[in-house]
Amino acid sequence: MLDYEKLGVFYLGRQRDLGAAESSGDLILYDSKDLTTHAVIVGMTGSGKTGLGITLLEEAAIDGIPAIIIDPKGDMGNLLLNFPQMAPEDLAPWIEESEAVRKGRTVDEQAAAMSEQWRTGLAEWEQPIERIAKLRDAADMTIYTPGSTAGIPLSVLKSFAAPSAEVINSADAFRERVMATVSGILALLGIDADPIRSREHILLSNILSHAWQKGQTLDMASLIREIQSPPFAKIGVMELDSVFPPSDRLELAMAVNNLLASPGFAAWLEGEPLQIQRLLYTPEGKPRLAVISIAHLGDAERMFFVTILLNEVVSWMRSQTGTTSLRALLYMDEVFGYLPPTANPPSKLPMLTLLKQARAFGLGLILATQNPVDLDYKALSNAGTWFLGRLQTERDKARVLDGLEGATAASGKVFDRQTTEQILSGLGNRLFLMNNVHEDAPVVFQTRWALSFLRGPLTRDQISGLMASRKPAAVEGAPAVASSASTQQTAKVVAPATSALPSSHVAAVLSAGPILPPSVIQKYLAIAGDVPAQAHIDYRPALLGQGRLHFVDSKSHVDCWADLVRVITVGDAALARDPWEDAEAWNHDIFQSDDQPAGDAAYVELPPELMKAKSYISWRATFKTHLYQAERLGLFYCEELKEYSKPGEIEGDLRVRLSQRAREQRDAEVEKLRAKHVKDAERLQEKLRKAQQRVDREQAQASAAKTSAIVSFGQTVLGAIMGRKVASVTNVTRASSSARAAGRAAQQGTDVERAEDDVDTLQQEIQTLQTQVEQEMNAIRVKYEADRLTLTPYAVTPRKCDITVEDVMLLWMPWQSDGQSQPTPAWDKQLNVPHG
């Protein structure tokens, strides 16, 4: 069996002559790097468009390429129906009873028939059943449902987070981000706003720009407040109240507030945060196929979500390094309405940005549609590969030909419109014309059998069943991030103590804080925003240490500063002279303290050590010693790629980065290998052609078919070396028949024997070259397999002379109580999650 699991190629199907009843044995192996120039799939209902899309995504997963899949119709969830044995009991829950009835079968009988059909189909397309397990193991597959709890919910409205520094520092990128985000918000409110003329659009754009340029993040509540009282007095050169009077701003704020207060809006506030890196990869670094189902949403909600998602992809893209290898895919199963030729919906601007710029970052877009008329084909001229299936009307065909002609012209090639039109007229189910600008000519092929069970759109209940086991862990929130100033390589989450302090302290509650020496600094930990205003607050003591470390290391090219917070909760036991070994690492980035306490609070009595000024002097000295002896910048080192992790980079994200680097080096070595051997292959092919001509002259009866067979053998080897995408399963047969034909010619005499010997020798040389190339390519593949990359811990010691102890002080920690239940922490729980 031909090995199609090759370096960076996708097995899509077999070449097909439209006049033939069946596909030929020539496999269509698509170079994954070609997807960096994007692809378009066009075909009417029943053409096999969804099957082709799923095939592409299956191949991407097997090759370790993650994908975000926007699913407006519910079909792409079929990617999760990849059962290792395709047994009847696996398929039975996914069989429609009405379908079984139409075929005169029970559900179990239909499941058995589908099981047999799938196993037979896989075998006919030379795919062992074990390939399904390989797909399942290669990538995580998750269905997300924004605005719904059917799948894994996505929270896109908890905050309008400030974009990355790369976006903020780029005037064009920042303007596009603001414009698209505001257009999405107003679309959700049902306001069709022009970015230039609309007061609503201009006001919200100024509010977001003002906040984001300061690195501030707005949530819905703060957005409502800023609409009523913006942080600026003018818009342009005119007074704010003249452009947008307070009464009108209140009306807009009420519209946003009503949206926030509506019962159906709660689902938008739940679930995992919308983070592109976490959609593409698990926290452990495993690639993911993230199916984002939006079939349950209304038109305005779909437009809002797609706009927000595309904006996040643009920001993520701009934070990546440039690459010529395929890094990730963005697939949209129906692009109709999101990229029209004349109108400008909010989704169009970020989609145009991706089509024009994503190639440089290794992000490939695959846009599918069954409605080719309403598409902006000028934008799609950026697509290098077009998969064209059966079309419904002549108008559809004409529009597709116009788009394909533009894309071909943009690549500098000649487009044969008449021939292409004839081919499109003859396409049937699962037949596609592939026009790839990276190839010499278009090719018609039949798509291979899908590894996933294609049962049609999934219902909400079916999505819920598929994701049921994953919801509790997913909804709890994102994984903790390890502290960069820690020797531990994984996150350590320290849960806040929820039990009350010992009875002796609980009894000794004071109505006012104790009187301390002037040199003793005391701070009050900020109370969390979700603590009820009527809650009773008790302050309990802790020792707070804040420091700054400078990590410098020439091997890992590290030169960074780290701010840290260490907290020691104080109980009955006396504090040791050096208490810092038991200190908890808190998140410096969100740590906030106040100089004044909350009103009407009570205080737990202080231990004597915390009331002495000299104690803090001693603790300050031991804290500096502790920082030098105990704190380390925890990194990883990959020996195979000679790469170190970056400060604050968790292991999963590092593995993602290393996998991409390995893919880039793999592709570079493959290209180098092809360049190295292509001249040898061409030289041998030419010598073989001349040798056979000599045989023909000596043996007149040698047929042209024999010559064609032998030369075909050489061409096949040349094609393998040069990386052509069409591979033939008949090569070995052709070579064998050629050798037999040459053997018969050797009987004609000495001259014929010498000529035949030359042919045999050249055949052996070609076979040796082919074997050598295959071995070298396999060695490259093994060398850069992601699973073979090993990580070893690498610790960087802080520079002693740069250690700064900023503060060692008394910290009052707020606890809330309703007088009936046990007191609970009244501070932000994320403080106890260390962060780099």
N, C-alpha and C positions, 0 to 999 in steps of 0.2 A: 504494500500500500504506500502511495506517495506521502511523504512527510510534509504536510502543509503547515505544521507548527514551526514556522521559520522566523527568522529575525525580523520583527517589525512589519509583518504582513498579515492581512486579514483574509481569511478564506470566505469568499462571498458566494461562490456558485461555480457553474460550468458554462463555457462558451456555447452559444446556440446559433445554428444556422436557421433563419426563419423558414426556410423551405424544408427543413428536416423535422421528422416527428419527435425526435429526442435530442437532448443535448449531447455534445461531443464529450470526449474524455478530457478536454483541456480545462484545467481548473483556473478560475479567476482569483488570483492572489493580489490583493490590493495593498500597495505600500502605505502604511499608516502615516508616514510623514506627509503624504499628499493631502491629508485632512487639515494640515495647518493652513492651507489655502481655502478651506471651507468646502462644503458640499450642499447640494440642493436635491431633494427627492420630490418628484412630481408624479402623481398618478391618481386616477379616479378611485372611488370606492370599489373594492374587489380586485384591484390591480396587483395587490401584494405589497403595497407601500409600507404598511406597518410591519410586515414580516421582514422586509429588507432593513428597516430601521432597527428592529430587534436583533437581526443578524449582525449588523455593524457594531451594536453596543455589546453583544456577547463576545465578539472578537476583541473589542477594546478591553473588556474585563479580563479575558484570558491573557492579554498582553500587558496587564497591569496599568491600563489607562483608566482613570476615573471619569465619571460623567455626571453632569446635572441634566436631568431630563424633565422638561416642562410638558405636562400631559393634560391638554385641555379636554380630551375625550374619554380618558380612563382606560385606554388600550395598553399603555406601556407598563402597567402593573403586572402584565403577563410575564415580565422578566423574572419575577419571583417564583413562577410556577415551573421551576427546573428540578424535577424529582429524579434522584440518582438512578432509579431503575424504571421510571415511567410505568410503574405497576398500576393495575386497574384500581386498587384501593387508594392510590395516591390521586388519581384523576377523578374518582367518583364525586367528591365534594364540589368539583368545578364543572360538572356536567349539567347543562340546563335540562330540566325535566321535559319542557316543551320540545326541545330538539330530539330527545330520545323518543318521545311519542310520535313525532313526525316520521321517524325512521322505523317505527313499529317495534321498538325495543324498550326494555326497562332501563333505568339509570345505570344499574350495574352492568347490563349487557352493552350499553353504549360506552361505558368506561372501558370495558374489556376490548371493544372494537377500536377505541381511540388509542389504547395502550399498544395494541398490535400495529396499528397504523404508524404510530410514532417510532416504534422500535424498527419497523421495516424501513421507514423513510430515512432514519439515521443511517442504517446499514447501506441503503442504496446510494447515499451521499458520502460513503466511506468515513463515517464518523462513529467510532466505537461508543458504546453506551457510557463508558468511563469518562468520556469528555464532559458529560454533564456534571459529574462530581468535580472535575477540574475547574469548571466554570464557577461552581458554588464555592470552592475553596479559594479562588483567585480574588474575589471581591466581595465586600459586604453589599447587601442590597436592602434598601429601605424605602418605604413609601411615606412621604410627608404630605400632610393635608393642612395648609394654612387656612385659618378661619374655621377649622373643624377638628374634632377630636377623634375622627374615624381612624386616621393613621397617626403618625407622629406629628403633633401640632408644631407649627413654626410661629414664633412670636416676632412679628415685624413692626408692631406698634408700641412696644414697651418704651422705645426711645428712638429718636432720630439721631443716631450716633454721628459724631463728627467723622468725616472721611479721613483716610490715611494722609500722612504728611505729603506723600507723592502727589495726591490729588489737590490738596490745599495749596501747594507750591506751584502748581500749574494753573495759570489763569483760565485757559480754555477748559481744562478738565473740571476745575472747580465750578465754573459757570454752568457747564453742562449738567453736573451733578445736582446743583441747586435747582436748575430749571426743571429737570426731569422729576425730581422728588416732589416739588411743589405741584407740578402738573398731575402727578399721581394722587396726591392728597385731595386736590380739588375734583379730580375725576371720581374719587370715592364719595365726595360730598354731592356729586351730581352737578358740579359747576363746570361748564365748558368754557375755560378761561384761556384767552390769548396772552402769551407771556409779555407782549409789548403793551397791550391796551387794558388788560384786566387789572383793576385795583387790588383784587384779592391776590392775584398772582404776584404783583409787584410787592405788596406788603409782606406776604409770607416769604418771598425770596429775600427780602432785606432782613427779616428776622432770622432766617436760617444762616444767611451769610454772616451776619453780625456774631452769632453764637459760634459757628464752625471756625471762623477765622481766629477765634480765641481758644479753639480746642474744646469748646463746651458742647455737651450733649443735651438735647431737649427731649423731655418726655411729653406725653399728651397734655398733662396738667400744666406744665410750664409753658407749653405752646399757647394754651388758652389764655394764660396770664399775660404773655407777651403780646398777643393780639390786642388785648384790651389796653395794655400799657407798654408799648414798644420801647426798647432801650435807645431810641433815637428820636429827635424832634423834627427832622426833615426827611423828605424823600426827594432826592435830587436837590433842587434849589428851592423847592416849595415846602411850606410848613405842613407837617404831617396831618394836622387837623383840617387843613384845607383840602388836601387830597383825599383823605379818608376820615371823615368826622367820627368822633367817639361813639355816637349812636349807631353808626353803620358798622364800626369795628365790634361793638357789642353784639350786633346781629350775627356777624361772622363767628365770633367766639361762641355764641349760643348754638350755632349750627354744628361746630366741632364738638361742643359739650354734649349736645343731644346724641350725636353719633357715639361718643364715648359712653353715654349712659344707656344706650339701647341694649336690650337683652341679648341680641345676637352678636353684639360686639365683643363679648367676653372672650370668645374663642380666639380672637386676634391677639389677646394679651397673654395667652398661655403657650407653653411649649419651649422648645429649644430656640436660642437666639439665632437669627439669620446670619450665619457666618459661613462664607464660601469655603474656607479651608476645612471646616468641620463637615460640610456637605460633600466635599470631594474625598475626604479621608477620615477614617476613624481616629480617635486619639492615639491609638497604637501605630498609626501610619499605614493601615491597610487601605487600598483604594476602594472607593465606594461608587455604586450606581445609585444616585439619589433621584428617585422618581417623585416628582412634585406634582401631585394630582390636584387640578383646579377645576375639575368637571362640576363640582358642587357649587361653585361660586357664580354669582351674577356677573353680567358683562362689566359693570363698573368695578367690581371687586377684582375681577381677573386682570383688568387693565392696570389697576393700582398695584396689585401684587407683582405682576410681570415687570412693571416699570421699576419697582423697588429692587427686585431680584437682579435685573440687568444692571442697575446702577451699582449694586454690590459686586457684581462680577467685574465691572469696569475697574472699580477701586482695587479689587484683589489682583486683577491682571496687572495693573500699573505698579503693584508692590513686588512683582516677580522679576527675576532676572531674565534677560533675553536668551532665546534658545532656538535652534533650528529643528529640534526634535519635538514630537507631539507630547505635550504635557497633560492636557485634559480636554474633554469635549463638553460642549453645550448643545444639547439636542432639543428641538422644539417640534412636537408632533403635528402641530397645525399652526402655521404662521399667519394664516388669513386674518386680516384685521389689525395686525400688529406692525406690518411693514407695507402700507398702501402706497400707491404711486404718487398721489397728490396730497391727501390729507396728512396731518402731522400729529397723530396721537402721541401721548407721553412716552410710549414704548419705542417709538421710531428712532429718536436721537441716540439713546444708548445702544440700540441694535446696530445703527449705522457706525457708531464708534467701534464696536466690536468687529464688524465686518472689515473695517479699514485697518485696524491696528492690532487685532488679536494675534495675527500671524507671527509677529515679532516675538511674542511671548509663549508660543507653542500652544495656544488655545484654539481649537478647531470648532467651528460652528457647523451643525447639520440642521438645515431647515427643511421641513417636509410640509407639503400641502396637497390638497385635492382640488383647490380653487386657484388655478394659476392666473386667472384674469386680473384679480385685484392684488397684484404684487408689484413692488418697485424693482423692476428689472435692471435699472441703472445701478441700484445698490447691490443686486445679486450678480452684477458683472465681476464682483470681487471673488465669487465662488469659482474654484478651479475644477471641481468635479460636479457633473450633473448626472443624476440617475433619473431617466425618463421612462415612465411606464405608460400603460394604456390611458388615453385621454378621452373625455366624454364628448367634446364638441370640436368643430373646426376652429372656432374662436379660441378655445383653450390651446389647440395645437399651434395656431399662429402666434399667440403670445409667448408660448414656450420657445418657439423657434427664434423669435425676436430676442429673447433673453439669452438664449444659447449663442446666438450670433454675436451679441455684444460681449459675452464672456470670452468667446474664442478670439475675437478681434483684440481684446485687451491683452491676450497672451501672445499676440503676434503671429497667430496661425490663420490659415485659410479655412473658411467654413463652407461646406458643401450643403447648402440648404435643401436642394431638391432630393438628394440621396437621403438625407436625414428625415425629411418629411415622409418619404416612402417607407423607411424603416419604422417610424412611429405608427404608421397606418397598419402595420402588420403585427404589432405587439399584442400578446395575450396575457393571461394571468401568470404572475411571477416572472414575466420577461421584462427586462429593462435594457435600455440603451445607455451605456456608460460612456460619457464624453469627458475624458480626463486630459487637462492641458499638459500634464506631465507625460502623456503617452503619444505615440505617433499617429494613432487613428482610433476612432470610436469602436466599441465592441458591444455586441448583444450577448446577454447572458441570462441564465435562469438562476434564481436565488437558491441557495442550498437549503436543506431542511433545518428549521430552527431547533435549537436545543431546548428552548422553553415551550411549554404547552400553550398554544394560542387559542384561548377560549373566548376572546372578545372582551369588551369593557367590563371592569370589575365594579361591583356595587359597593356602597359604603360599608355594608355589613361584611362583605368579603375582605375589603381592605382592613377593617377593624380586626377580623379574625387573623389575618396574616401578621398584623403588628401587635396583637394582644400581649404576647410575651415580652415585648420590648418597651411598652409604654411606661411602666413604672420607673425604670432606670433612666429613660430618655427625658421624662418630664421633670425629674428632680433637678435637672440643670446640667450645665456643662461640667466636664471633669476639672478637678483641681489642677492648678499649674504649680510645678515645683519651684521653690525658691532658688534663684540663681546663686545666692550666697550660702549654699548649703552643700554638704558633702553627699546628701542623699540624691539619687538620680530619679526618684519618682516622687509624686506629690504626697506630702504628709498633711492631712487635714486634721487639725486639732479641734475637736468639738468642744464648745463652751460647757463649763460645768453647770448643770441645771439644778443640782441639789443646793439647799441652803447652807450657809456657813454654820459651823458648830454652834450649839445652843448658847455658849457663853458670849459669843459675839452677837447673836441674834437678840439676846436679852439686853445687851448694852447698846441700845439705839439712842442716838443723840439727836436733838431737834436742830442743832447747828453744828457746823464743822469745828473740829478742835483748833485751839490756838497753837500755832507752830512758830519756830524761830524764823526770822525774816529770810535767812539764807536757804530755807527749804522751799523749793518750788513745788507747787501743786497745780495739777490740771484736772479737768473734768471731761471724761470721755463723752463724745457727742452721742446724744440719744437718737435712735433710729427713727426715720420718718413715719414708720407704720405703728409706732407706739401710741395708743389712744391718749388724748389730751388729759383725760380724767384719771389715768393710771397713777398710782402712788409710787414714787421713786425712792429707793434706798440706795445710798452710795456706799460701796465697799472698797477697801483699799487694795492697791497693787503697786508694785515697783516698776517703773517704766525706764527703759534705756533706749536711747536713740543714737545711732552712730552712722558713720560714712566710711566706706572702705574703697581702696583703689587697687584694682587687680590689673597687673601687667605681666604678660607672658609672651616671649618671642616665638616659641614654638607654635602656639595656637593663634598668634597675631591678635591677642586680646589686650585692649587698653580701655578699661571702662571703670566707672564708679558705681557703687551700689549703696543705696540708703536702706537702712534696716531699722526695725522696731522689735524690741524684745520686752515681754511682759511677764512679771512674776505675780501670780495671785497670792494674796497673803491670807493665811488662816490663823489658827491658834499657835502653831509651832513658830518658834523664834526664827528669824531670818539668819542664815549662816553668814559668816564673814565673806564668803564668795558664793552667792546664791545663783549665779548666772547659768550654771549647768542645767538647772531645771526650768529655765526661761522658755516661754512659748514664742515662736516666730509669728509675727503678725504682718498683715499686708500694709506695707508702707504707703502704697499708692492711694489708698482710700482712708488711711488713718486720719481722724479729725478729733481735736480736743478743744475745749473752751476754757477761757479764764474764769468764767462764772458758772456756778451750778444752776440747775433747774430750780424754780421756785417751789417752796413748800416741800423740800426733800428732807429725808432723814439720813443720818450717818451712823455707820458702825464704828465702834470705838477702835482707835488705832493701837497696835502693839507698840511697846516702848521704843523699839529700834527705829521705827518710822518717825518718831518725834524728835530724834537727835540729829543735829546738823552734821556731826562728825561721821555718822553712819553713811550719809550720802557721799562724803569725801572718800571714804574707804571703798564703797561700792563703785564709785566712778573709776578708781584706779584698777580694781579687779575687773571691771567691765572692759577696759581697754586691753588688758592682758587676755581676757577671754576671747575677745574678737580676733586677736592675732592667732591664738592657739587653736580655736575651735571652728572659726568660720572659713569656708572654702567656696570658691566659685566652681560648682560642679559642671564639668563638661564631659563630652564623649569624644572618642577618637576612632575613626574608621581606617584601619591599616590598608585595606585594599585600594581605597581612593585617596589616601593621605589627606583626609579631611577631618577637621574638628567641628564640633557643634558651636553655635553662637551663644553668647550669654543670654540666659532666659529661654533658650530654645528647648522645648520638651522633646523626649525621645521620639515620639511618633512623628512630629513635624520634621525632625532631623532625618528620619528614615525616608520620608517623602522627598526631601531635598536630595538625599544621596541616591535614591532610585532614579530621579530625573537626571542627576549627573552621570550615573552609570548608563542610562539610556543614551545620553548624548555621546559619551565616549564609545559606547557600543556602535552607534550609527556612524561615527567618524571612522572607526576601525574597519567597519564593513565597507565603507566607500573607499578607504585606502586599499583594502584587499582587492576590491573589484578593479580599481585602477592598476593595481600591480599585475593582475593576471589577464586583463582584457587583451593586451597586445599579443600575449602568448596564444590565447584562444583564437584570435583572428589569424595569426600566422599559421597555426595548425590547420585551421579550416581551409585556408588558401592552398596549403601544401596537399591536403586531402583531395581538394577539388582537382588539382593538376594530376595527382597520382591516379585518380579514377579515370581522367581523360586518357592517360596512357594505357590503362587497362582496356578502355573502350576502343582505342585504336588497334590494339592487339587482338581484341576479341569482339568482332563486329556485332555478334549476336547479343552483346550485353545491352540490356534494355535501359531506356531513359529512367524507368521507374527505380532501377537499382541505384543509379546515380543520385536520383532524388532522395532515396532512402538514406544513403550514406551521408550526403551533404546535410540532410535534415538532422542526422545525429550530431554533426559538428555544430550546427546552428543551435541545437538544444543546449549543448554545453555552454556555448557563447551566451545564450540567453540566461542561463543560471548564474553565470559569473556577472553579467551586467545587470542582473536584478529585474528582468522583465516580469510582468505580473501574470502572464499566461504560462502555466506549466502543464506539460502533457504527460499523461500516464502511459502513453504508448511509445515513449522514447526507447525503452529497453527493447521492446519488440521490433521496432524499426532497425535498431542497431544490429540485432541478431540476424534479421533477414538480410541486411546488407552484407554482413560477414559471410553468410552462406552463399550469397550470390557471387561474392569475390572469390570464394573457395572454388566454385565450379569453373570460374574463368582461369584459374591457375593450371588447369589441365591442358590448356592450349599450347603450351610450349615454354621454353626457357624464358623468352622475353616476357611472356604473360606472367610466369611465376615470379620473376623479379618485380614486375609492376604490382602484382597482388601482394607480395611480401611488403612492399612499401606501404600499400594500403593498410595491411594488418598492423604494421609498426605504428603508423599514424593513428590508427584506431586505439591502439594500446596507449599511446601518448595522450590522446584526448581523454581516455578513460582514467588514466593516472592523474591528469590535471583536474578532472572533475572530482575525483576522490579527494585529492589534496585540498581543493577549494571547500568542499563540504566539511572536511575535518577541521580546517582552519576557521570556518564560519561557526561550526559547533563549539569550538574552543572559545571563540569570542562570546558566544551566547552563555556558555557556562561561566565564564570569567565574570560577566556582569549581571548574573542573576541576583535579584534583590535579596533573596533568601540567604545568599552566601556572604553578604556584607555583615561583618561582625563589628560590634561596638564595645569598646572598653572604657571604663570610667577614667577620667583625667581631671585631677583637682589642681586648682590654681590658688596659691597662698596670697593673702593680701600683702601689699607693700607696707611694712611696719611703720616707716616714717610718715606715711600718709594717713594712718588711722586717726579718725577724728571722733571723739565722744561728744556729741552735740548736747545731750541732756541725760541726766539721771535724776529722776524726780518722783514725787508721789502722784499716783494716778488714781482718781476716784472713778470707779466703774459703776454705772447705773443698773439697778435691777428693778423690775416692775412687779407690782403685786396688787391683786384686787381684794386682798384681805381674807380670801377663802382658800385659794390654791397656793401651791408652792411658788415662791418668786422665780421669775425667769429673766434672762438677760435682756436688757433694754437697748443694746447696741447692735449695730449691723453685724449679722452673723458671718458675713464674708470677711470681716476683719481677721478671723481666726484661720483663714485660708492663706498661707504664705504665697507671695507672688514675686516674680523676678522684677 
